[in-house]
Amino acid sequence: MIVYLGIYASLCLASIAVPRQYSTFLLLIAGTFLIWFMGFRYEVGCDYYGYVNRWENFTPLTNLSGIFIQSEIGFALLIGSVRAFGLGYTWLNVSASIILVFCYIAFARKHRYGPLILALLFPVIITQLGMSGLRQAIAGGFLMLAFNAIMFRQKGWAAVWILIGMQFHTSAVVFLPLALLAGREVNTIRLTAALAVVGPVAAIFLADRMDVYNDRYIAQIYGTQSSGGAIFRYALIALPVPFFVWYRKQVSDKFPDVYPMLKLMAIMIVSLAPLVVFSSIALHRFNYYVMPGSILLCVYVGTVIFKKTYTGQLLALLMYGVYSLVWLLTSQHAHACYLPYQNTWLM
């Protein structure tokens, strides 16, 4: 447990203590370490052996046309590429970690408080997702790049990143309507219109998965499933939303370029509320996609609430630190899949 808390504390301290002009250098150093920490892990992460099984049962494609009949060709290409170089399973994790860290750094450095954002990504997005569910983690990484594109009003790039993300986890395509909102004032009418225009396209992409999602999340033919942790994570994600609503004028005045994106993030977070009752398993999945937006809300809203910027930053870091501590102490998944931490370099 001390390993995860120690790394988080180090990222927190560096994000506050290192001057802003050195933030890019700090992100590169932290990113290099995270590639090593995530990529060379051994038997760490609840999906570790699930991906070992995928690796061992991977069937190499014999022709180019076979690539395009798969629903998640990105991950198949990733496995195939690693195997083509004659590398072992660990290098699949390393390769995935390189992609993830690139996305995390690209997402963070577009904002004024990049190292702080990277630190806040560590307890959940990096540890609980990036070190476990590789496919969704990579899809979420590309979704972060789409968020950047939306912030800079780049509709085309937003759509491209989302479509690339869905090649690793099909569920990412549900965010495709957001690409139409790049550069526009976000409101309920425009969001509804975007869903109406692009929603059918997303439905087509998801068609071959709808039966799976219906069986898993609605009919629950595999047995009744729930995720208590998802509800706690949603509470963590939703916490900054009311503060954003209350201080929205100050946020808009101080950060006019980022405000439309923050507003969109708040709407997305609120829209997940029905899943608390409807399906906590579905909520568990979508929490990870919207949490980077919640982290942005924490960072930017915290800077306008308090006269001293670092006060809001410390509170955000403390909030995620307390969550991480409680999770490590109480979660069965944490004890079964993450403790103790093991690394192939240290064995």
C-alpha positions as CSV (number, residue, x, y, z in Angstrom):
1,M,0.0,0.0,0.0
2,I,2.8,2.4,0.9
3,V,4.1,2.1,-2.7
4,Y,0.9,3.6,-4.3
5,L,0.5,6.3,-1.6
6,G,4.2,7.1,-1.8
7,I,4.1,7.6,-5.5
8,Y,1.0,9.7,-5.3
9,A,2.5,11.8,-2.5
10,S,5.6,12.4,-4.6
11,L,3.6,13.5,-7.6
12,C,1.6,15.8,-5.4
13,L,4.6,17.4,-3.9
14,A,6.3,17.8,-7.2
15,S,3.2,19.4,-8.8
16,I,3.1,22.1,-6.1
17,A,6.8,22.6,-5.4
18,V,8.3,22.6,-8.9
19,P,8.0,26.0,-10.7
20,R,5.6,26.2,-13.6
21,Q,8.4,26.8,-16.2
22,Y,9.7,23.4,-15.5
23,S,6.3,21.6,-15.8
24,T,7.0,20.0,-19.2
25,F,10.3,18.6,-17.9
26,L,8.5,17.3,-14.7
27,L,5.8,15.7,-16.9
28,L,8.4,13.9,-18.9
29,I,10.2,12.6,-15.9
30,A,7.0,11.5,-14.2
31,G,5.8,9.9,-17.5
32,T,9.0,7.9,-17.9
33,F,8.6,6.5,-14.4
34,L,4.9,5.7,-14.9
35,I,5.8,3.7,-18.1
36,W,8.2,1.6,-16.0
37,F,5.8,1.3,-13.0
38,M,2.8,0.4,-15.1
39,G,4.4,-1.5,-17.9
40,F,6.7,-3.9,-16.0
41,R,4.2,-4.8,-13.3
42,Y,3.8,-8.5,-12.6
43,E,0.5,-10.1,-11.5
44,V,-0.8,-6.6,-10.6
45,G,-4.3,-5.5,-11.7
46,C,-7.5,-7.4,-11.6
47,D,-7.5,-8.0,-15.4
48,Y,-3.9,-9.1,-15.5
49,Y,-4.6,-12.8,-16.2
50,G,-7.6,-11.9,-18.4
51,Y,-5.1,-10.2,-20.7
52,V,-2.6,-13.0,-20.3
53,N,-5.4,-15.3,-21.6
54,R,-6.1,-12.9,-24.6
55,W,-2.4,-12.9,-25.3
56,E,-2.0,-16.7,-25.2
57,N,-5.2,-17.3,-27.4
58,F,-4.4,-14.6,-29.9
59,T,-4.8,-15.8,-33.5
60,P,-2.5,-14.0,-35.9
61,L,-4.3,-12.5,-38.9
62,T,-3.4,-14.1,-42.2
63,N,-4.5,-11.3,-44.4
64,L,-5.2,-7.6,-44.3
65,S,-9.0,-8.0,-44.8
66,G,-9.2,-9.9,-41.5
67,I,-8.2,-6.8,-39.6
68,F,-11.3,-4.9,-40.6
69,I,-13.9,-7.5,-39.6
70,Q,-13.0,-7.2,-35.9
71,S,-14.8,-4.8,-33.7
72,E,-11.7,-3.6,-31.8
73,I,-8.9,-3.8,-34.3
74,G,-6.7,-1.4,-32.4
75,F,-6.0,-3.8,-29.6
76,A,-5.6,-6.7,-32.0
77,L,-3.0,-4.8,-33.9
78,L,-1.2,-3.9,-30.7
79,I,-1.0,-7.6,-29.6
80,G,0.0,-8.6,-33.2
81,S,2.7,-6.0,-33.4
82,V,4.3,-7.0,-30.1
83,R,4.2,-10.7,-31.0
84,A,5.6,-9.9,-34.4
85,F,8.8,-8.6,-32.8
86,G,9.1,-11.8,-30.8
87,L,8.5,-10.1,-27.4
88,G,6.7,-11.6,-24.4
89,Y,3.5,-10.6,-22.7
90,T,5.2,-8.0,-20.4
91,W,5.9,-5.9,-23.5
92,L,2.2,-5.7,-24.3
93,N,1.8,-3.9,-21.0
94,V,4.8,-1.8,-21.7
95,S,3.5,-0.8,-25.1
96,A,0.0,-0.1,-23.7
97,S,1.6,2.0,-21.0
98,I,3.6,4.1,-23.5
99,I,0.3,4.9,-25.3
100,L,-1.4,5.7,-22.1
101,V,1.3,7.9,-20.7
102,F,1.5,9.8,-24.0
103,C,-2.3,10.5,-23.8
104,Y,-2.1,11.5,-20.1
105,I,0.8,13.9,-20.7
106,A,-0.8,15.3,-23.9
107,F,-4.0,15.9,-21.9
108,A,-2.4,17.4,-18.9
109,R,0.1,19.8,-20.6
110,K,-2.7,21.6,-22.5
111,H,-3.8,23.0,-19.2
112,R,-2.2,25.6,-16.8
113,Y,-1.7,23.1,-14.0
114,G,-0.4,20.0,-16.0
115,P,1.6,18.3,-13.2
116,L,-1.3,18.7,-10.8
117,I,-3.7,17.1,-13.3
118,L,-1.3,14.2,-13.8
119,A,-1.0,13.7,-10.0
120,L,-4.8,13.6,-9.7
121,L,-5.0,11.0,-12.5
122,F,-2.9,8.6,-10.5
123,P,-5.2,7.2,-7.8
124,V,-8.0,6.0,-10.2
125,I,-7.4,6.6,-13.9
126,I,-3.8,5.3,-13.8
127,T,-3.9,2.8,-10.9
128,Q,-7.4,1.3,-11.1
129,L,-7.8,1.5,-14.9
130,G,-4.5,1.9,-16.6
131,M,-3.0,-0.9,-14.6
132,S,-5.9,-3.3,-15.2
133,G,-8.4,-2.8,-18.0
134,L,-6.0,-2.0,-20.8
135,R,-8.6,-1.8,-23.6
136,Q,-10.8,0.7,-21.9
137,A,-7.8,2.5,-20.5
138,I,-6.4,3.2,-24.0
139,A,-9.9,4.1,-25.2
140,G,-10.1,6.6,-22.3
141,G,-6.7,8.0,-23.2
142,F,-7.8,8.8,-26.7
143,L,-11.0,10.3,-25.3
144,M,-8.8,12.7,-23.3
145,L,-7.2,13.8,-26.6
146,A,-10.7,14.3,-27.9
147,F,-11.5,16.5,-24.9
148,N,-8.4,18.6,-25.8
149,A,-9.6,18.9,-29.4
150,I,-13.1,20.0,-28.3
151,M,-11.5,22.6,-26.0
152,F,-9.6,24.0,-29.0
153,R,-12.8,23.8,-31.3
154,Q,-11.4,21.1,-33.5
155,K,-14.4,19.0,-34.5
156,G,-12.5,16.8,-36.9
157,W,-9.8,15.8,-34.5
158,A,-12.3,15.2,-31.7
159,A,-14.1,12.7,-33.9
160,V,-10.8,11.1,-35.1
161,W,-9.6,10.5,-31.5
162,I,-12.9,9.1,-30.4
163,L,-13.0,6.7,-33.4
164,I,-9.5,5.6,-32.7
165,G,-10.4,5.0,-29.1
166,M,-13.3,2.8,-30.1
167,Q,-10.8,0.5,-31.9
168,F,-9.6,-0.4,-28.4
169,H,-13.0,-0.4,-26.6
170,T,-16.2,0.0,-28.6
171,S,-18.0,1.8,-25.8
172,A,-16.0,4.9,-26.4
173,V,-18.1,5.6,-29.5
174,V,-21.0,6.8,-27.4
175,F,-19.0,10.1,-27.0
176,L,-19.0,10.8,-30.7
177,P,-21.8,13.3,-30.5
178,L,-19.5,15.5,-28.4
179,A,-17.4,16.2,-31.5
180,L,-20.2,18.3,-33.0
181,L,-20.1,20.6,-29.9
182,A,-16.6,21.7,-30.4
183,G,-16.5,25.5,-30.6
184,R,-20.1,25.9,-29.8
185,E,-21.9,27.2,-26.7
186,V,-23.0,24.1,-24.8
187,N,-26.6,23.8,-23.8
188,T,-29.3,21.2,-23.5
189,I,-30.8,21.9,-27.0
190,R,-27.5,21.6,-28.8
191,L,-26.5,18.5,-26.9
192,T,-29.8,16.9,-27.8
193,A,-29.3,17.9,-31.4
194,A,-25.9,16.4,-31.5
195,L,-27.2,13.2,-30.0
196,A,-29.9,13.1,-32.7
197,V,-27.5,13.7,-35.5
198,V,-24.6,11.4,-34.5
199,G,-26.4,9.1,-32.1
200,P,-27.6,6.8,-34.9
201,V,-24.0,6.5,-36.3
202,A,-22.8,5.5,-32.8
203,A,-25.6,3.0,-32.6
204,I,-24.5,1.4,-35.8
205,F,-20.9,1.0,-34.5
206,L,-22.3,-0.5,-31.3
207,A,-24.8,-2.8,-33.0
208,D,-22.7,-6.0,-32.6
209,R,-22.2,-5.2,-28.9
210,M,-25.8,-4.2,-28.0
211,D,-26.8,-7.8,-27.1
212,V,-23.7,-8.1,-24.8
213,Y,-24.5,-4.9,-23.1
214,N,-28.2,-5.7,-22.7
215,D,-27.4,-9.1,-21.2
216,R,-24.7,-7.7,-18.9
217,Y,-26.2,-4.4,-17.7
218,I,-30.0,-4.7,-18.2
219,A,-31.2,-8.3,-18.2
220,Q,-28.2,-9.4,-16.1
221,I,-28.5,-13.0,-17.4
222,Y,-25.1,-13.8,-15.8
223,G,-26.6,-13.0,-12.4
224,T,-27.4,-9.8,-10.5
225,Q,-24.3,-7.6,-10.5
226,S,-23.6,-4.4,-8.7
227,S,-20.6,-2.2,-8.0
228,G,-20.6,-0.4,-4.7
229,G,-17.3,1.1,-5.6
230,A,-18.7,2.7,-8.7
231,I,-21.2,4.7,-6.5
232,F,-18.4,6.0,-4.3
233,R,-16.3,6.9,-7.4
234,Y,-19.3,8.7,-8.9
235,A,-19.7,10.7,-5.7
236,L,-16.1,11.6,-6.0
237,I,-16.6,12.6,-9.6
238,A,-19.8,14.6,-8.9
239,L,-18.4,16.5,-5.9
240,P,-17.0,19.5,-7.9
241,V,-20.1,19.9,-10.0
242,P,-22.3,22.0,-7.6
243,F,-19.3,24.2,-6.8
244,F,-18.8,24.7,-10.6
245,V,-22.5,25.7,-10.9
246,W,-22.2,28.2,-8.0
247,Y,-18.9,29.8,-9.2
248,R,-19.5,29.4,-12.9
249,K,-19.3,33.2,-13.5
250,Q,-15.9,33.5,-11.8
251,V,-14.7,30.4,-13.7
252,S,-15.9,31.9,-17.0
253,D,-14.3,35.2,-16.4
254,K,-10.9,33.8,-15.3
255,F,-10.7,30.8,-17.8
256,P,-12.9,31.8,-20.8
257,D,-11.1,29.4,-23.2
258,V,-11.6,26.4,-20.9
259,Y,-15.1,27.2,-19.5
260,P,-17.1,25.7,-22.4
261,M,-15.3,22.4,-21.9
262,L,-15.8,22.5,-18.1
263,K,-19.5,23.1,-18.7
264,L,-19.7,20.1,-21.0
265,M,-17.9,18.0,-18.5
266,A,-20.4,19.0,-15.7
267,I,-23.4,18.1,-18.0
268,M,-21.8,14.7,-18.8
269,I,-21.3,14.0,-15.1
270,V,-24.8,14.9,-14.1
271,S,-26.2,12.8,-17.0
272,L,-24.7,9.7,-15.4
273,A,-26.8,10.1,-12.3
274,P,-29.6,7.7,-13.3
275,L,-27.1,4.9,-13.6
276,V,-26.7,5.0,-9.8
277,V,-30.1,3.3,-9.7
278,F,-30.3,1.8,-13.2
279,S,-27.0,-0.1,-13.4
280,S,-24.0,0.5,-11.1
281,I,-22.0,-1.8,-13.4
282,A,-22.6,0.5,-16.3
283,L,-21.8,3.4,-14.0
284,H,-18.5,1.7,-13.1
285,R,-17.5,1.7,-16.8
286,F,-18.5,5.3,-17.6
287,N,-17.0,6.7,-14.4
288,Y,-13.6,6.2,-15.9
289,Y,-14.4,8.1,-19.1
290,V,-15.7,11.2,-17.3
291,M,-13.3,11.3,-14.4
292,P,-10.6,13.3,-16.3
293,G,-13.3,16.0,-16.8
294,S,-14.1,16.0,-13.1
295,I,-10.4,16.4,-12.3
296,L,-10.4,19.5,-14.6
297,L,-13.4,20.8,-12.7
298,C,-11.6,20.3,-9.4
299,V,-8.5,22.1,-10.6
300,Y,-10.1,25.1,-12.2
301,V,-12.9,25.6,-9.7
302,G,-10.5,25.3,-6.8
303,T,-8.4,28.2,-8.2
304,V,-11.4,30.6,-8.1
305,I,-12.9,29.6,-4.7
306,F,-9.8,30.4,-2.7
307,K,-7.7,33.5,-2.7
308,K,-4.6,31.4,-2.6
309,T,-4.4,29.1,-5.6
310,Y,-2.5,26.4,-3.8
311,T,-5.3,26.0,-1.2
312,G,-7.7,24.7,-3.8
313,Q,-5.0,22.5,-5.2
314,L,-4.2,21.0,-1.8
315,L,-7.8,20.2,-1.2
316,A,-8.2,18.5,-4.5
317,L,-5.0,16.4,-3.8
318,L,-6.2,15.6,-0.3
319,M,-9.6,14.5,-1.6
320,Y,-8.1,12.0,-4.0
321,G,-5.5,11.0,-1.5
322,V,-8.2,10.1,1.1
323,Y,-10.1,8.2,-1.5
324,S,-7.0,6.2,-2.4
325,L,-6.2,5.4,1.2
326,V,-9.8,4.2,1.9
327,W,-9.8,2.1,-1.3
328,L,-6.5,0.5,-0.4
329,L,-7.6,-0.3,3.1
330,T,-11.1,-1.5,2.5
331,S,-11.4,-2.7,-1.1
332,Q,-11.3,-6.5,-1.8
333,H,-10.1,-5.8,-5.3
334,A,-7.2,-3.7,-4.0
335,H,-6.1,-6.5,-1.7
336,A,-6.6,-9.2,-4.2
337,C,-5.1,-7.5,-7.3
338,Y,-2.8,-4.7,-6.2
339,L,-1.2,-5.7,-3.0
340,P,1.7,-6.3,-2.8
341,Y,3.0,-4.5,-5.9
342,Q,5.4,-6.6,-8.0
343,N,7.7,-5.6,-10.8
344,T,9.6,-7.8,-13.2
345,W,12.7,-5.6,-12.6
346,L,12.6,-6.3,-8.9
347,M,12.2,-10.0,-8.9
